[in-house]
């Protein structure tokens, strides 16, 4: 797992010291985390729990489980997403943390010990000590080993809105852009969009999702595929705007009668995606 993300670190005098990095890791791991619905469902289904007994289980029984069981339970809560990565992208700037330091940080977090408050549906907080398997999952997926090319980092530092910089740096550190030709897609987008009326941070996130889903070879390949995606979206919007008739009046009433809510719910996400592609094309062309 770790070998796949080794990169040569950049040398930068602004690189945070180990104490700052450790303190940030501990702070993020120890912030309150609500249990996600899939975690609650897994606990109830696998261990036969009632929902009001989950808190007691977390405190008294979870520490007795095997590592693989704990990982199955806690992985949805401790797999960092883009916003988690943004905290460390802002802290690290263009730099990578050498792999050798990861293991020391993990050992230190275990020895702390690091306790995470898990919040159940009743709003109660249940602090639990985090085991190595959970801390490793979190640290390995923060993109600590990633870098940002100097030119791209300078562009973000000079032109991106201050509030958006952590998120945009996290996007720039994702693995999909490690290929030079794919990174050109992101560089072109940032250079053309940031500082103009066309810039939207949500579009940068959507571009990342597009690249990670379809893995375009380069900018030309991405632009070539957009017309097909637009055609598919228009077809789906048309179907969503004209859903099949209900099989009886009672079901139709439950969906709003003549104000069939399915039309709005199903069509709006597709319309937003179509509008994003329309904004993206001229920026990359």
Residue frames relative to the residue before (quaternion, step in Angstrom):
aa qw qx qy qz dx dy dz
X 1.0000 0.0000 0.0000 0.0000 0.00 0.00 0.00
X 0.7179 0.4542 -0.2642 0.4566 3.58 0.74 -1.08
X 0.6280 0.5768 -0.3493 0.3885 3.58 0.94 -0.84
X 0.6273 0.5722 -0.3354 0.4082 3.60 1.08 -0.64
X 0.7754 0.3557 -0.1852 0.4877 3.61 1.09 -0.45
X 0.3599 0.7170 -0.5162 0.3001 3.59 1.17 0.45
X 0.0689 0.7653 -0.6385 0.0444 3.55 -0.99 0.90
X 0.5437 -0.5937 0.4693 0.3628 3.55 -1.21 0.41
X 0.3666 -0.7553 0.4907 0.2331 3.62 -0.61 1.04
X 0.4424 -0.6497 0.5454 0.2911 3.53 -1.21 0.57
X 0.3662 -0.6904 0.5703 0.2532 3.53 -1.22 0.49
X 0.1443 0.7924 -0.5713 0.1577 3.58 -0.60 1.11
X 0.4498 -0.7099 0.4717 0.2669 3.56 -0.78 0.99
X 0.6459 0.5225 -0.3173 0.4573 3.58 1.26 -0.33
X 0.3738 0.7305 -0.4873 0.2986 3.57 1.28 0.11
X 0.4348 -0.7090 0.4772 0.2839 3.64 -0.73 0.97
X 0.5041 -0.6409 0.4710 0.3366 3.55 -1.10 0.62
X 0.6966 -0.4953 0.3225 0.4067 3.53 -1.28 0.41
X 0.6338 0.5481 -0.3407 0.4263 3.59 0.99 -0.79
X 0.6539 0.5042 -0.3119 0.4701 3.59 0.99 -0.82
X 0.6503 0.5113 -0.3125 0.4669 3.57 0.96 -0.88
X 0.6599 0.5062 -0.3091 0.4612 3.57 0.93 -0.89
X 0.6583 0.5139 -0.3124 0.4527 3.58 0.90 -0.90
X 0.6516 0.5038 -0.3177 0.4697 3.59 1.02 -0.76
X 0.6285 0.5251 -0.3296 0.4698 3.59 0.98 -0.81
X 0.6725 0.4929 -0.3009 0.4628 3.58 0.85 -0.96
X 0.6600 0.5200 -0.3101 0.4448 3.58 0.92 -0.91
X 0.6794 0.4838 -0.2928 0.4676 3.58 0.94 -0.87
X 0.6678 0.4937 -0.3063 0.4653 3.58 0.96 -0.80
X 0.7455 0.4234 -0.2185 0.4660 3.58 1.06 -0.70
X 0.4665 0.6450 -0.4821 0.3660 3.59 1.17 0.25
X 0.6054 -0.5775 0.3926 0.3818 3.62 -1.07 0.63
X 0.0832 -0.7975 0.5975 0.0088 3.57 -0.98 0.92
X 0.3395 -0.7320 0.5505 0.2140 3.62 -0.58 1.08
X 0.4756 -0.6458 0.5104 0.3103 3.57 -1.04 0.73
X 0.3919 -0.7266 0.5156 0.2292 3.57 -0.81 1.00
X 0.6590 -0.5288 0.3475 0.4066 3.62 -1.14 0.52
X 0.6627 0.5068 -0.3320 0.4401 3.62 0.95 -0.75
X 0.6064 0.5369 -0.3543 0.4675 3.58 1.15 -0.55
X 0.6505 0.5113 -0.3080 0.4697 3.58 0.94 -0.90
X 0.6495 0.5161 -0.3096 0.4647 3.57 0.97 -0.89
X 0.6536 0.5128 -0.3101 0.4623 3.59 0.97 -0.86
X 0.6672 0.5036 -0.3093 0.4533 3.60 0.89 -0.89
X 0.6810 0.4849 -0.2920 0.4646 3.58 0.90 -0.91
X 0.7127 0.4693 -0.2611 0.4513 3.58 0.93 -0.90
X 0.7284 0.4433 -0.2416 0.4631 3.58 0.94 -0.89
X 0.8078 0.2709 -0.1153 0.5107 3.57 0.92 -0.89
X 0.4718 -0.7199 0.4147 0.2951 3.58 1.27 0.24
X 0.3500 0.7672 -0.4741 0.2532 3.57 1.08 0.68
X 0.3806 -0.6211 0.6197 0.2922 3.50 -1.34 0.39
X 0.6272 -0.5850 0.3496 0.3770 3.56 -1.05 0.68
X 0.6970 0.4789 -0.2858 0.4508 3.59 1.01 -0.71
X 0.6639 0.4813 -0.3199 0.4746 3.61 1.26 0.01
X 0.4093 0.7381 -0.4583 0.2787 3.58 1.28 0.03
X 0.6284 0.5577 -0.3406 0.4220 3.60 0.97 -0.82
X 0.6600 0.4960 -0.2985 0.4788 3.56 0.92 -0.91
X 0.6296 0.5364 -0.3334 0.4525 3.59 0.99 -0.82
X 0.6524 0.5325 -0.3230 0.4318 3.59 0.88 -0.92
X 0.7212 0.4447 -0.2502 0.4686 3.56 0.91 -0.90
X 0.7986 0.3537 -0.1637 0.4587 3.58 0.80 -0.99
X 0.7988 0.3339 -0.1612 0.4738 3.61 0.90 -0.83
X 0.5817 0.6141 -0.3826 0.3717 3.59 1.00 -0.71
X 0.6679 0.5061 -0.3353 0.4305 3.67 0.83 -0.79
X 0.6436 0.5367 -0.3238 0.4391 3.62 1.19 -0.41
X 0.5816 0.6304 -0.3640 0.3631 3.60 1.21 -0.38
X 0.5825 -0.5561 0.4620 0.3715 3.54 -1.34 0.33
X 0.6806 -0.5076 0.3449 0.4001 3.55 -1.24 0.47
X 0.6760 0.4998 -0.3167 0.4391 3.59 0.87 -0.89
X 0.6299 0.5242 -0.3360 0.4643 3.59 1.10 -0.65
X 0.6465 0.5101 -0.3137 0.4727 3.56 0.99 -0.84
X 0.6461 0.5166 -0.3285 0.4558 3.58 0.96 -0.80
X 0.6356 0.5232 -0.3331 0.4597 3.60 0.98 -0.77
X 0.6825 0.4862 -0.2875 0.4638 3.58 0.98 -0.83
X 0.8192 0.3336 -0.1348 0.4466 3.57 0.68 -1.12
X 0.4661 0.7126 -0.4465 0.2749 3.62 1.16 -0.29
X 0.6568 0.4997 -0.3563 0.4381 3.68 0.89 -0.68
X 0.6838 0.4880 -0.2799 0.4647 3.58 1.14 -0.60
X 0.7954 0.2951 -0.1286 0.5136 3.59 1.06 -0.74
X 0.4697 0.5785 -0.5084 0.4317 3.56 1.06 0.72
X 0.3294 -0.7933 0.4679 0.2078 3.62 -0.24 1.20
X 0.2765 -0.7445 0.5875 0.1555 3.52 -1.07 0.82
X 0.7889 -0.3347 0.2268 0.4629 3.54 -1.31 -0.15
X 0.6698 0.4954 -0.3132 0.4559 3.61 0.93 -0.81
X 0.6089 0.5178 -0.3503 0.4882 3.60 1.11 -0.60
X 0.6645 0.5033 -0.2999 0.4639 3.57 0.92 -0.90
X 0.5959 0.5916 -0.3629 0.4040 3.59 1.10 -0.67
X 0.5887 0.5761 -0.3714 0.4285 3.60 1.05 -0.69
X 0.7443 0.3989 -0.2143 0.4910 3.56 0.90 -0.95
X 0.5664 0.5723 -0.3858 0.4504 3.59 1.17 -0.45
X 0.6581 0.4851 -0.3049 0.4885 3.59 1.01 -0.78
X 0.6596 0.5183 -0.3057 0.4504 3.58 0.98 -0.81
X 0.7599 0.4058 -0.2010 0.4665 3.59 0.89 -0.97
X 0.2980 -0.7613 0.5253 0.2360 3.58 1.13 -0.49
X 0.8075 -0.2450 0.1730 0.5079 3.62 -0.80 -0.94
X 0.5959 0.6627 -0.3082 0.3327 3.55 1.31 -0.27
X 0.3403 -0.6915 0.5956 0.2265 3.51 -1.36 0.38
X 0.3719 -0.6661 0.5898 0.2650 3.55 -1.24 0.52
X 0.4621 -0.6893 0.4703 0.3004 3.63 -0.65 1.03
X 0.6003 -0.6124 0.3884 0.3372 3.53 -0.97 0.92
X 0.6193 0.5754 -0.3496 0.4040 3.58 0.97 -0.81
X 0.6619 0.5135 -0.3126 0.4477 3.59 1.11 -0.60
X 0.5351 0.6429 -0.4124 0.3608 3.60 1.14 -0.51
X 0.6836 0.5107 -0.2992 0.4270 3.54 0.83 -1.04
X 0.6428 0.5200 -0.3223 0.4610 3.58 1.02 -0.77
X 0.6404 0.5203 -0.3174 0.4674 3.57 1.01 -0.82
X 0.6511 0.5125 -0.3121 0.4647 3.59 0.97 -0.87
X 0.6466 0.5116 -0.3237 0.4642 3.60 0.94 -0.88
X 0.6656 0.5111 -0.2994 0.4539 3.56 0.98 -0.89
X 0.6489 0.5136 -0.3142 0.4652 3.59 1.03 -0.78
X 0.6301 0.5185 -0.3276 0.4762 3.58 1.09 -0.70
X 0.7051 0.4763 -0.2646 0.4539 3.57 0.90 -0.96
X 0.4491 0.7410 -0.4258 0.2607 3.60 1.18 -0.52
X 0.3271 0.5805 -0.1953 -0.7196 1.93 1.23 -2.10
X 0.4588 -0.6633 0.5175 0.2859 3.55 -1.25 0.46
X 0.0749 -0.8084 0.5838 -0.0037 3.57 -0.71 1.14
X 0.1824 -0.7984 0.5696 0.0688 3.55 -0.80 1.04
X 0.3195 -0.7348 0.5612 0.2077 3.61 -0.80 0.95
X 0.1270 -0.7803 0.6102 0.0511 3.59 -0.56 1.16
X 0.2354 -0.8047 0.5377 0.0892 3.56 -0.70 1.12
X 0.2737 -0.7734 0.5555 0.1358 3.57 -0.69 1.13
X 0.7476 -0.4420 0.2708 0.4152 3.56 -1.32 0.23
X 0.6676 0.5002 -0.3026 0.4611 3.58 1.15 -0.53
X 0.5797 -0.6201 0.3572 0.3898 3.58 1.31 0.14
X 0.5191 0.6431 -0.4113 0.3844 3.58 1.28 0.02
X 0.3225 -0.7461 0.5587 0.1652 3.55 -1.08 0.85
X 0.0889 -0.8016 0.5912 -0.0013 3.57 -0.90 1.00
X 0.2132 -0.8075 0.5372 0.1183 3.62 -0.08 1.26
X 0.0061 -0.7898 0.6131 -0.0165 3.57 -0.89 0.95
X 0.4615 -0.6561 0.5052 0.3183 3.61 -1.03 0.68
X 0.3563 -0.7464 0.5238 0.2041 3.58 -0.84 0.95
X 0.3273 -0.7483 0.5497 0.1755 3.53 -0.87 1.01
X 0.7287 -0.4582 0.2937 0.4157 3.56 -1.27 0.39
X 0.6437 0.5479 -0.3424 0.4102 3.60 0.89 -0.86
X 0.6815 0.4743 -0.2866 0.4780 3.60 1.04 -0.74
X 0.6564 0.5015 -0.3124 0.4690 3.58 0.94 -0.85
X 0.6276 0.5286 -0.3325 0.4650 3.59 0.99 -0.80
X 0.6306 0.5351 -0.3403 0.4475 3.58 0.86 -0.92
X 0.6932 0.4883 -0.2849 0.4471 3.56 0.82 -0.99
X 0.6986 0.4770 -0.2805 0.4535 3.60 0.78 -1.01
X 0.6735 0.5175 -0.3096 0.4276 3.60 0.86 -0.92
X 0.7525 0.4100 -0.2142 0.4688 3.60 1.07 -0.63
X 0.4888 0.6742 -0.4247 0.3552 3.58 1.22 0.29
X 0.4020 -0.7170 0.4679 0.3247 3.59 1.28 -0.15
X 0.1966 0.8027 -0.5348 0.1761 3.58 1.02 0.80
X 0.6942 0.4846 -0.2714 0.4578 3.57 1.13 -0.59
X 0.5417 0.6327 -0.3947 0.3879 3.58 1.27 0.04
X 0.1979 -0.7517 0.6135 0.1392 3.55 -1.34 0.28
X 0.2728 -0.7056 0.6162 0.2191 3.55 -1.37 0.10
X 0.4871 -0.6619 0.4726 0.3182 3.62 -0.76 0.95
X 0.6297 -0.5926 0.3510 0.3594 3.57 -1.03 0.84
X 0.6746 0.5068 -0.3139 0.4353 3.60 0.87 -0.90
X 0.6678 0.4905 -0.2965 0.4749 3.57 1.00 -0.83
X 0.6434 0.5176 -0.3233 0.4623 3.57 1.00 -0.80
X 0.6424 0.5203 -0.3242 0.4599 3.59 0.98 -0.80
X 0.6304 0.5356 -0.3306 0.4543 3.57 1.00 -0.83
X 0.6807 0.4802 -0.2892 0.4717 3.59 0.88 -0.93
X 0.6702 0.5137 -0.3012 0.4430 3.57 0.95 -0.85
X 0.7277 0.4398 -0.2413 0.4678 3.59 1.01 -0.79
X 0.8387 0.2951 -0.0979 0.4471 3.56 0.82 -1.00
X 0.6183 0.5673 -0.3642 0.4041 3.60 1.07 -0.55
X 0.5645 -0.5726 0.4577 0.3795 3.61 -1.10 0.62
X 0.5820 -0.6332 0.3783 0.3424 3.58 -0.86 0.95
X 0.6713 0.5130 -0.3076 0.4376 3.59 0.93 -0.87
X 0.7111 0.4637 -0.2534 0.4638 3.59 1.14 -0.59
X 0.4868 0.7180 -0.4208 0.2654 3.59 1.18 -0.42
X 0.6449 0.5091 -0.3643 0.4385 3.67 0.80 -0.76
X 0.6660 0.5011 -0.3028 0.4622 3.58 0.92 -0.90
X 0.6860 0.4846 -0.2929 0.4569 3.60 0.85 -0.93
X 0.6306 0.5107 -0.3341 0.4794 3.59 1.07 -0.66
X 0.6277 0.5209 -0.3383 0.4693 3.58 1.04 -0.72
X 0.6219 0.5260 -0.3351 0.4736 3.57 1.03 -0.77
X 0.6862 0.4997 -0.2856 0.4449 3.58 0.89 -0.95
X 0.6784 0.4917 -0.2882 0.4636 3.62 1.17 -0.48
X 0.4784 0.6857 -0.4445 0.3215 3.63 1.20 -0.09
X 0.6418 -0.5952 0.3489 0.3348 3.52 -1.16 0.76
X 0.5790 0.6219 -0.3808 0.3648 3.60 1.06 -0.67
X 0.7111 0.4594 -0.2572 0.4661 3.61 1.12 -0.62
X 0.4271 0.7098 -0.4726 0.3006 3.61 1.19 0.13
X 0.5933 0.5127 -0.3521 0.5110 3.57 1.27 -0.36
X 0.5088 -0.6907 0.4200 0.2960 3.60 -0.72 1.08
X 0.6739 0.5008 -0.3077 0.4476 3.59 0.93 -0.86
X 0.6576 0.4768 -0.3154 0.4907 3.59 1.03 -0.70
X 0.6201 0.5484 -0.3563 0.4333 3.59 1.00 -0.73
X 0.5749 0.5911 -0.3745 0.4242 3.57 1.15 -0.55
X 0.5766 0.5746 -0.3742 0.4443 3.59 1.13 -0.63
X 0.6976 0.4675 -0.2716 0.4701 3.56 0.82 -1.02
X 0.6546 0.5246 -0.3144 0.4444 3.57 0.94 -0.88
X 0.6456 0.5132 -0.3132 0.4708 3.56 1.00 -0.84
X 0.6598 0.5154 -0.3139 0.4478 3.55 0.92 -0.92
X 0.6768 0.4876 -0.3022 0.4613 3.59 0.80 -0.98
X 0.6706 0.5139 -0.3072 0.4380 3.59 0.87 -0.95
X 0.7210 0.4436 -0.2485 0.4709 3.58 0.99 -0.85
X 0.7563 0.4372 -0.2154 0.4364 3.60 0.97 -0.80
X 0.6752 0.5195 -0.3231 0.4120 3.58 0.79 -1.00
X 0.7923 0.2672 -0.2328 0.4966 3.53 -0.87 1.01
X 0.6769 0.4318 -0.2939 0.5186 3.57 1.29 0.08
X 0.6608 -0.4997 0.3772 0.4140 3.57 -1.30 0.14
X 0.6135 0.5729 -0.3425 0.4219 3.57 1.22 -0.38
X 0.5634 0.6329 -0.3899 0.3605 3.60 1.20 -0.36
X 0.1063 0.7406 -0.6582 0.0838 3.53 -1.07 0.94
X 0.4634 -0.6835 0.4799 0.2962 3.56 -0.81 0.92
X 0.6060 0.5592 -0.3578 0.4382 3.60 1.08 -0.66
X 0.6283 0.5333 -0.3395 0.4535 3.58 1.08 -0.68
X 0.6148 0.5382 -0.3476 0.4598 3.59 1.06 -0.69
X 0.6423 0.5022 -0.3149 0.4860 3.58 1.04 -0.78
X 0.6597 0.5045 -0.3084 0.4638 3.59 0.96 -0.85
X 0.6187 0.5289 -0.3463 0.4664 3.60 1.06 -0.67
X 0.6248 0.5261 -0.3328 0.4713 3.57 1.01 -0.78
X 0.6621 0.4998 -0.3093 0.4650 3.60 0.87 -0.93
X 0.6361 0.5348 -0.3228 0.4529 3.57 0.99 -0.85
X 0.6868 0.4832 -0.2815 0.4642 3.56 0.89 -0.97
X 0.6882 0.4764 -0.2928 0.4623 3.60 0.91 -0.85
X 0.6607 0.5063 -0.3130 0.4574 3.59 1.10 -0.60
X 0.8245 0.2701 -0.0996 0.4872 3.57 0.77 -1.07
X 0.2382 -0.8244 0.4879 0.1602 3.60 1.29 -0.21
X 0.0129 0.8177 -0.5746 0.0314 3.63 0.57 1.06
X 0.5482 -0.6372 0.4312 0.3278 3.58 -1.06 0.74
X 0.7780 -0.1376 0.1418 0.5964 3.56 1.00 -0.87
X 0.7548 -0.3766 0.2659 0.4666 3.57 -1.29 -0.12
X 0.6397 0.5334 -0.3265 0.4469 3.57 0.95 -0.87
X 0.6573 0.5095 -0.3067 0.4629 3.57 0.94 -0.89
X 0.6486 0.5158 -0.3216 0.4581 3.59 0.96 -0.83
X 0.6741 0.4919 -0.2966 0.4645 3.59 0.87 -0.93
X 0.6318 0.5478 -0.3275 0.4399 3.57 1.05 -0.76
X 0.7223 0.4598 -0.2472 0.4536 3.58 1.04 -0.75
X 0.5152 0.6818 -0.4086 0.3206 3.60 1.16 -0.45
X 0.6474 0.5234 -0.3612 0.4200 3.69 0.79 -0.79
X 0.6411 0.5102 -0.3323 0.4673 3.60 1.00 -0.74
X 0.6457 0.5089 -0.3271 0.4658 3.59 0.94 -0.84
X 0.6417 0.5225 -0.3263 0.4569 3.58 0.98 -0.80
X 0.6433 0.5225 -0.3236 0.4566 3.57 0.98 -0.83
X 0.6516 0.5073 -0.3100 0.4712 3.57 0.95 -0.86
X 0.6612 0.5103 -0.3111 0.4535 3.59 0.90 -0.88
X 0.6439 0.5143 -0.3326 0.4585 3.60 0.92 -0.83
X 0.6389 0.5142 -0.3246 0.4712 3.58 1.02 -0.78
X 0.6736 0.4882 -0.2978 0.4683 3.59 0.92 -0.87
X 0.6250 0.5254 -0.3386 0.4675 3.59 1.04 -0.71
X 0.6419 0.5241 -0.3182 0.4605 3.56 0.98 -0.81
X 0.6597 0.4925 -0.3049 0.4788 3.59 0.98 -0.84
X 0.6725 0.4987 -0.3021 0.4559 3.57 0.98 -0.87
X 0.6692 0.5040 -0.2959 0.4590 3.57 1.10 -0.69
X 0.7654 0.2370 -0.1372 0.5824 3.56 1.25 -0.38
X 0.0121 -0.8473 0.5308 -0.0118 3.61 0.59 1.13
X 0.6489 -0.5178 0.3893 0.3992 3.52 -1.28 0.41
X 0.5711 -0.6039 0.4367 0.3442 3.55 -1.12 0.66
X 0.5226 -0.6243 0.4768 0.3313 3.57 -1.18 0.61
X 0.4957 -0.6837 0.4508 0.2890 3.56 -1.09 0.67
X 0.7973 0.0206 -0.0889 0.5967 3.61 1.25 -0.09
X 0.6669 -0.5532 0.3367 0.3686 3.56 -1.22 0.53
X 0.6078 0.5711 -0.3598 0.4182 3.60 1.06 -0.72
X 0.6616 0.4886 -0.3067 0.4790 3.61 0.89 -0.88
X 0.6297 0.5352 -0.3342 0.4532 3.57 1.02 -0.79
X 0.6401 0.5263 -0.3240 0.4564 3.60 0.99 -0.80
X 0.6437 0.5339 -0.3184 0.4464 3.57 1.02 -0.81
X 0.7157 0.4019 -0.2384 0.5191 3.59 1.20 -0.50
X 0.7151 -0.4804 0.2553 0.4389 3.58 1.16 0.45
X 0.4504 -0.7013 0.4521 0.3178 3.56 1.23 0.16
X 0.8380 -0.0864 0.0902 0.5311 3.56 -0.78 -1.06
X 0.6623 0.4533 -0.3026 0.5141 3.58 1.28 -0.26
X 0.0577 -0.8586 0.5092 0.0143 3.56 0.97 0.93
X 0.3160 -0.7932 0.4966 0.1559 3.58 -0.34 1.31
X 0.5282 0.6462 -0.4197 0.3568 3.59 1.15 -0.45
X 0.6092 0.5851 -0.3582 0.3977 3.58 1.00 -0.75
X 0.7054 0.4499 -0.2587 0.4828 3.54 0.86 -0.99
X 0.6804 0.5119 -0.2997 0.4304 3.58 0.83 -0.99
X 0.7357 0.4337 -0.2401 0.4615 3.59 0.89 -0.89
X 0.7169 0.4758 -0.2636 0.4361 3.59 0.99 -0.74
X 0.6197 0.6107 -0.3589 0.3379 3.60 0.93 -0.82
X 0.6638 0.4864 -0.3427 0.4532 3.67 0.79 -0.80
X 0.6482 0.5125 -0.3159 0.4663 3.59 1.02 -0.78
X 0.6434 0.5199 -0.3211 0.4611 3.58 1.02 -0.76
X 0.6378 0.5158 -0.3239 0.4714 3.58 1.04 -0.75
X 0.6511 0.5146 -0.3091 0.4645 3.56 1.01 -0.84
X 0.6410 0.5204 -0.3170 0.4668 3.56 1.01 -0.81
X 0.6522 0.5069 -0.3105 0.4704 3.58 0.98 -0.83
X 0.6134 0.5441 -0.3419 0.4591 3.60 1.06 -0.72
X 0.6654 0.4958 -0.3081 0.4654 3.60 0.88 -0.89
X 0.6303 0.5322 -0.3334 0.4564 3.58 1.04 -0.74
X 0.6700 0.4728 -0.2987 0.4883 3.60 1.05 -0.70
X 0.6535 0.5596 -0.3078 0.4064 3.56 1.05 -0.80
X 0.6232 0.6020 -0.3487 0.3573 3.58 0.88 -0.94
X 0.7369 0.4100 -0.2815 0.4579 3.65 0.59 -0.94
X 0.6184 0.5585 -0.3470 0.4305 3.58 1.12 -0.53
X 0.7288 0.4064 -0.2305 0.5005 3.58 1.10 -0.66
X 0.5726 0.6278 -0.3796 0.3660 3.57 1.16 -0.55
